């Protein structure tokens, strides 16, 4: 069934009345220093990561209709230094299963560039068939960022080194990575939800027969809770990577 959505509702943390009918609540965030902030949309593309955040860049005094843009280039060594700017949104144009929001870059190295955010108004959490909203692409000037899409993922995020995907069928979870340096990723099944016993803490845990334990979790960390990837070998910490940008899709009944 075709659906038309207006504004940025399809991209932000959806309201309870809308998400409850679909069964899932989707929320996207990014980490800036030690602070976690909401995103309107973000994109994990082959050449880089692009985030459109619902925040004001310090010292700019952004007005209504202006939001933050952050672009990280991808290299084999990981994400490069972020490029920050402001963008102005135009009114959305929906039709034939697609929604386009015109974008204009207001400052920074891309000042004056025009582009758009392209999403689906069919493949989204309004429909129980899709656990995540499809962000198709983000265009900035001549650069087109075609976004990774995993419609049934419970979690999709990027660290400085890799993309992490978690699927959760309600009984067990699966963990997989896609490494930026081209090396093979990891896939682990049989994962379980973690309950930290706090209001903010939640996540997933996965173990392997050769002694590895992977956690994708938001613990009760100080000063701000944030999502992180931890890997342990034989009970000792082997890897820690905070998530730069991510989307979480959870049942509305959680």
C-alpha positions in Angstrom: 0.0 0.0 0.0 1.4 3.4 -1.0 1.8 6.0 1.7 2.6 9.7 1.6 4.3 11.3 4.6 5.1 15.0 4.9 7.8 16.9 6.8 10.7 15.1 8.5 8.4 12.7 10.4 9.7 9.7 8.4 13.3 10.4 9.5 13.1 11.4 13.1 12.2 9.5 16.2 8.6 8.9 15.3 5.7 9.9 17.5 4.1 7.2 19.7 0.8 7.3 17.9 2.3 6.7 14.5 4.9 4.1 15.5 2.6 2.1 17.6 0.5 1.2 14.6 3.5 0.0 12.8 5.0 -1.9 15.7 8.5 -0.3 15.7 10.1 2.9 16.8 13.1 4.2 14.8 15.6 6.6 16.1 18.9 7.9 14.6 21.7 9.6 16.5 25.3 10.7 16.1 28.1 11.3 18.6 29.8 14.7 18.9 32.5 14.5 21.5 30.9 13.0 24.5 27.4 14.1 23.5 24.8 12.1 21.6 22.4 14.2 19.5 19.4 13.2 17.3 19.7 13.0 13.5 17.0 13.7 10.9 18.7 11.3 8.5 22.1 9.8 7.8 23.8 7.8 5.1 26.4 5.0 5.1 27.7 5.3 1.5 30.7 3.6 -0.2 32.7 6.9 -0.3 31.7 8.4 3.0 29.2 8.9 5.8 26.8 11.8 5.7 24.7 13.0 8.7 21.9 15.6 8.8 21.5 16.5 12.4 18.7 18.2 14.4 21.2 20.5 16.1 22.9 23.9 15.8 26.6 24.2 15.1 28.1 26.1 18.0 28.5 29.8 17.4 26.3 29.9 14.3 22.8 30.6 15.7 21.1 28.5 13.1 17.5 29.7 12.3 14.4 27.6 11.7 14.7 25.5 8.6 18.5 25.2 9.0 20.2 22.0 10.3 23.7 20.7 10.6 25.6 18.7 8.0 28.5 16.5 8.8 30.4 14.5 6.1 33.2 11.9 6.9 35.2 10.6 3.9 35.9 6.9 3.9 39.4 5.6 3.5 41.0 2.1 3.9 42.4 3.5 7.2 38.9 4.4 8.4 36.8 7.6 8.5 38.6 10.8 7.7 38.2 14.1 9.5 34.6 15.4 9.5 33.5 18.3 7.4 30.8 20.4 9.1 28.4 22.9 7.6 24.8 24.2 7.8 22.1 23.3 5.3 18.7 24.8 4.6 15.8 22.5 3.9 13.3 23.1 1.2 9.7 21.9 1.3 9.3 18.1 0.6 8.1 16.8 -2.8 6.5 13.4 -2.5 5.2 11.1 -5.3 5.5 7.7 -6.9 6.8 6.1 -3.7 9.6 8.7 -3.1 10.1 11.8 -1.1 12.7 14.5 -1.9 13.8 17.4 0.3 15.9 20.1 -1.5 19.1 21.1 0.4 21.3 24.1 0.1 24.7 24.3 1.8 25.0 27.7 3.6 28.7 27.7 4.6 31.9 25.8 4.8 33.8 24.2 1.8 30.6 23.3 0.1 28.9 26.7 0.4 26.4 27.3 -2.3 26.1 23.7 -3.3 22.5 22.5 -4.0 21.3 18.9 -3.5 18.6 16.8 -2.0 17.7 14.1 0.5 15.8 11.2 -1.1 13.8 8.7 1.0 11.0 6.3 0.4 7.5 6.9 1.6 6.7 3.2 1.2 9.7 1.4 2.8 9.5 2.8 6.3 8.5 2.0 9.8 4.9 3.1 9.1 4.6 -0.4 7.4 5.2 -3.5 9.5 6.9 -5.1 6.5 9.9 -2.7 7.1 11.8 -2.3 10.3 13.9 0.6 9.0 13.1 3.6 6.8 14.8 3.6 3.4 17.1 6.6 3.0 18.0 6.2 -0.7 20.6 8.9 -1.2 21.9 12.3 -0.3 23.2 14.6 -3.1 25.5 17.5 -2.4 26.7 19.3 -5.5 28.1 16.7 -7.8 28.6 14.2 -5.0 25.9 11.5 -4.7 25.9 9.3 -1.6 23.9 6.1 -2.2 23.0 4.8 1.2 23.3 1.3 2.7 19.8 -0.1 3.4 19.0 -3.1 5.7 15.2 -3.1 5.9 14.9 -5.7 8.7 17.8 -4.6 10.8 17.3 -3.8 14.5 20.5 -1.7 14.5 22.7 -0.1 11.8 25.7 1.9 12.7 29.2 3.0 11.8 32.3 3.4 13.9 35.5 4.9 12.6 36.5 1.5 11.1 33.4 -0.4 10.1 29.7 -0.8 9.6 27.8 -2.9 12.2 24.4 -4.5 11.6 22.3 -6.4 14.1 19.2 -8.4 13.2 16.7 -9.4 16.0 13.8 -11.8 15.3 12.5 -11.6 18.9 14.2 -14.9 19.9 17.8 -14.5 18.9 20.0 -11.9 17.3 22.7 -11.9 14.6 25.7 -9.6 14.4 27.7 -8.7 11.2 30.4 -6.2 10.2 31.5 -4.6 7.0 35.1 -3.3 7.4 36.2 -0.1 5.6 39.7 -1.5 4.9 38.2 -4.3 2.7 39.1 -7.2 5.1 36.4 -9.8 5.7 33.8 -8.9 8.3 32.5 -11.0 11.2 29.2 -12.7 11.5 27.9 -14.2 14.7 24.5 -15.7 15.4 22.8 -16.7 18.7 23.0 -13.2 20.2 20.8 -12.0 23.1 19.5 -8.7 24.4 21.4 -7.1 27.3 19.5 -5.5 30.2 21.8 -3.2 32.2 19.1 -2.6 34.7 19.1 1.2 34.0 16.8 3.5 32.1 19.3 4.2 29.5 21.2 0.9 29.2 20.3 -1.7 26.6 22.0 -3.6 23.8 23.0 -7.0 22.4 25.7 -9.5 23.3 27.2 -12.2 21.1 29.6 -15.0 21.9 31.7 -17.4 19.8 33.1 -20.9 20.4 36.7 -19.6 20.2 36.3 -17.3 23.2 35.2 -13.9 21.7 32.4 -11.8 23.1 30.9 -8.9 21.1 28.6 -6.2 22.6 26.7 -3.5 20.8 25.2 -1.5 23.6 24.3 1.8 25.2 25.4 1.4 28.8 24.9 3.8 31.6 28.0 5.8 30.7 29.1 9.2 32.0 28.7 12.0 31.1 26.3 10.8 28.4 25.0 7.4 27.4 26.3 6.4 24.0 26.3 3.4 21.7 29.6 1.5 21.5 31.1 -1.7 20.1 33.2 -3.7 22.6 35.0 -6.9 21.8 36.5 -9.2 24.5 38.8 -12.2 24.1 39.1 -14.6 27.0 37.4 -12.0 29.2 39.9 -9.2 28.3 39.1 -6.1 26.3 40.3 -6.5 22.7 38.5 -3.6 21.0 36.5 -0.5 21.8 34.9 1.7 19.1 32.2 4.3 19.8 29.5 4.6 17.1 29.8 7.8 15.0 26.2 7.5 13.6 23.5 4.9 14.0 19.9 3.9 13.8 18.0 1.8 16.3 14.7 0.2 15.5 12.9 -1.3 18.6 9.4 -2.7 19.1 7.0 0.0 20.2 6.1 -2.2 23.2 9.7 -2.0 24.6 
